[in-house]
Structures are given as C-alpha cells and as structure tokens.
Amino acid sequence: MERELATIRFHWDWLMAHRLVLAFEADVNEVINGLEYVRRMNPPAIRIGQCPVVRTIEDLPDGSELPLLCGTTLRVRPDDTEVRCRGCGAVWPRARWRELGSPWADYAHLSTDLGVPVGTLWYWAKKDGWQIGGTRGRRLVLRADALASYERYRGPLLGETG
C-alpha cells in the first residue's frame, strides 16, 4: 500500500491536471447531491414508543402461562398509514396510534400534533379539568384528556372514525 501511495504522490500534479479527474469530481458531486436529496425526501422514522401487545409463554415447566410484554420499539414516518411491530407482527392503524407511546405529553407537542395553539390547550385543560403532571418547569398532561377535549370542541381527528 505504501508503494501505491508513493506512486500517486509522485504523479499528483499530472493526475490533478488531467481532465478526467475534473469529470470524475463532477460525477461524484452529482451522486452526493442526489443522495442528500433522497435523504431529505425520506424523513427519518420517529420513535413513538414500545409495542403494548401482551403475549403469553405456555412452555413453562409447570404448564402455566406467563404474560410477556412485546416491548419492541415502534417507529413511524409522517406519511405512514399503519405501524407494524417488527417483534410480534401486530398492526396499528393510524386511528389507534393514540394508544401507543407515553400517555403523557407536554403542551408544545400536543399543539404540534393537534394543530391547536398552546393557549387553546391551556383553556381546554382548565375548563375540562385535565390531569396535570410533570415538573414545575415542564408540565405534562394526559394525551387522552387532550384528545377528548379536541373531539368535544373540534370533532374527530383526521383519519379517525367516530
């Protein structure tokens, strides 16, 4: 390997002056730009929580069954219509995504998810008596309370039947 590097270094000026090197550089840059474009077009999957499916193990020595939480991390892209668990194969349609992940959320995430201003969420929380948790610096509310208020004041969420 050292000899090959020494040869390249010896001929470096001649190589860099060659017109094919410039064409090669243009081709490499085009490929890199294309890959970056594709990466931007396919946003990364977002982790939404663990699979809540409970399976049972029946092969215990005493013949009893043991409940076991699947717990595989579920990931979703914004344009997906369903989430399929890689661990147990359970399928979650968009209408049931509220059952996945943490039951708690902060006002900023709820505002983004529901498309409602934070002030409106505060008003609903006070009027409807949402359960509030978290810390003094980061207030958390139950997603179920927020979704119930949303449906009460705005109707069912897009993509849900109800």
Summary of the structure (lengths in Angstrom):
residues: 162
radius of gyration: 26.8
end to end distance: 68.3
largest distance: 78.7
contacts: 356
relative contact order: 0.09
helix: 46%
strand: 20%
